[in-house]
Amino acid sequence: RICFKRGLKPCFIRSCEHLASSSVFSTITTLLTIYALFGDDVRLFTFQKVDDPYFDMITISAMVAFSLEIVAQTFGKVGYKYGFFFWLDILSTVTLVLDVTFIAERTFGDDISSAERSGNKSGSSGGGGTEAARAARMSRVG
């Protein structure tokens, strides 16, 4: 309530600053980054196709959290906007789209998940470049 008396823009900026400096939010995004790095491989090697929607929900949640982090950092942290980590975060967040099973299957073919599960990783949706971008995200977390 107090925030709206001062105006919407200062309230938004202050909220972004708070979120960008929050250790709880940082911990959540760190855990989601670890999932983004390894979750799809764990899904392919350990779970059945019927479990894919659960992983898709986590991946989409991670994309939402990372997008929220980008907005919070852009407006709440000086020097972040258009910097190296800004572009890295956008790239790594966008590439998560390819880890969503129904999108990957429509893009690369209906049998991509079954081909990957049988050991053929040539059509993998998470290439080395995207993995490197996600790993670089980990280097700045903390």
C-alpha positions in Angstrom: 0.0 0.0 0.0 2.8 2.4 0.9 4.5 1.6 -2.4 1.5 2.8 -4.5 1.4 6.2 -2.7 4.9 6.9 -4.1 4.0 5.7 -7.6 4.1 2.5 -9.5 7.5 2.9 -11.1 9.5 3.4 -7.9 7.5 0.5 -6.4 8.5 -1.7 -9.3 12.1 -0.6 -9.2 12.3 -1.2 -5.4 10.7 -4.7 -5.8 13.2 -5.6 -8.5 16.1 -4.4 -6.3 14.7 -6.5 -3.5 14.3 -9.6 -5.7 17.7 -9.2 -7.3 19.4 -9.1 -3.9 17.3 -11.9 -2.3 19.3 -14.9 -1.1 16.2 -17.0 -1.2 15.5 -16.2 -4.9 19.2 -16.7 -5.6 19.1 -20.2 -4.0 16.0 -21.1 -6.0 17.5 -20.0 -9.3 20.7 -21.9 -8.5 18.8 -25.1 -7.9 16.8 -24.5 -11.2 20.1 -23.9 -13.0 21.4 -27.2 -11.8 18.2 -28.8 -13.1 18.6 -26.9 -16.4 22.1 -28.4 -16.8 21.3 -32.0 -15.9 17.5 -32.5 -15.8 16.9 -33.4 -19.4 19.7 -36.0 -19.3 18.4 -37.4 -16.1 14.9 -37.6 -17.7 16.2 -39.3 -20.8 18.3 -41.9 -19.0 16.3 -42.6 -15.9 12.6 -42.0 -16.6 9.9 -43.3 -18.9 8.1 -41.2 -21.6 5.0 -41.0 -19.4 7.1 -38.9 -16.9 7.9 -36.3 -19.5 5.1 -33.9 -18.6 6.4 -33.6 -15.0 9.8 -32.6 -16.4 8.2 -30.2 -18.8 6.4 -28.5 -15.9 9.7 -28.0 -14.0 11.4 -26.7 -17.2 8.6 -24.2 -17.9 8.7 -23.1 -14.2 12.5 -22.7 -14.6 12.0 -20.5 -17.7 9.5 -18.4 -15.8 11.8 -18.0 -12.8 14.8 -17.2 -15.1 12.7 -14.6 -17.0 11.6 -13.1 -13.7 15.3 -13.0 -12.7 16.2 -11.2 -15.9 13.6 -8.6 -15.3 14.6 -8.1 -11.7 18.3 -7.9 -12.5 17.6 -5.5 -15.4 15.7 -3.0 -13.3 17.2 -3.7 -9.9 20.9 -4.1 -10.5 23.1 -1.3 -12.0 25.3 -2.4 -14.9 23.4 -5.6 -15.7 21.3 -4.4 -18.6 22.9 -5.2 -21.9 26.0 -6.6 -20.2 27.5 -10.0 -20.7 25.4 -11.8 -18.1 22.2 -10.1 -19.5 22.7 -11.7 -22.9 24.0 -15.0 -21.4 20.9 -15.3 -19.2 18.6 -14.6 -22.2 20.4 -17.2 -24.3 20.3 -19.8 -21.6 16.6 -19.1 -20.8 15.5 -19.2 -24.5 17.4 -22.5 -25.1 15.3 -24.2 -22.4 12.4 -24.1 -24.8 14.1 -27.0 -26.6 14.0 -29.1 -23.4 10.2 -29.0 -23.3 9.4 -32.4 -24.8 6.3 -31.5 -26.9 8.2 -28.5 -28.5 11.3 -30.6 -29.2 9.2 -33.4 -30.7 7.3 -31.0 -32.9 10.5 -29.3 -34.0 12.8 -32.3 -34.4 10.3 -35.2 -34.9 8.0 -37.3 -32.9 10.5 -39.9 -31.9 13.3 -37.6 -30.6 12.8 -38.7 -26.9 12.7 -42.4 -27.8 15.8 -42.0 -30.0 17.7 -40.3 -27.2 16.6 -42.8 -24.6 18.0 -45.6 -26.7 21.4 -44.0 -26.7 21.4 -42.0 -29.9 22.2 -38.5 -28.7 22.8 -37.1 -32.2 19.4 -35.4 -32.3 19.6 -34.1 -28.8 17.8 -30.8 -28.2 20.4 -29.6 -25.7 23.5 -29.0 -27.8 27.0 -28.3 -26.4 26.7 -24.6 -26.9 23.5 -24.3 -24.9 25.0 -26.5 -22.2 28.0 -24.2 -22.1 25.7 -21.1 -21.7 23.9 -22.8 -18.9 27.2 -23.8 -17.2 28.4 -20.2 -17.5 25.3 -19.1 -15.7 26.4 -21.2 -12.8 29.8 -19.4 -12.7 28.1 -16.2 -11.7 25.6 -17.6 -9.3 26.6 -17.3 -5.7 
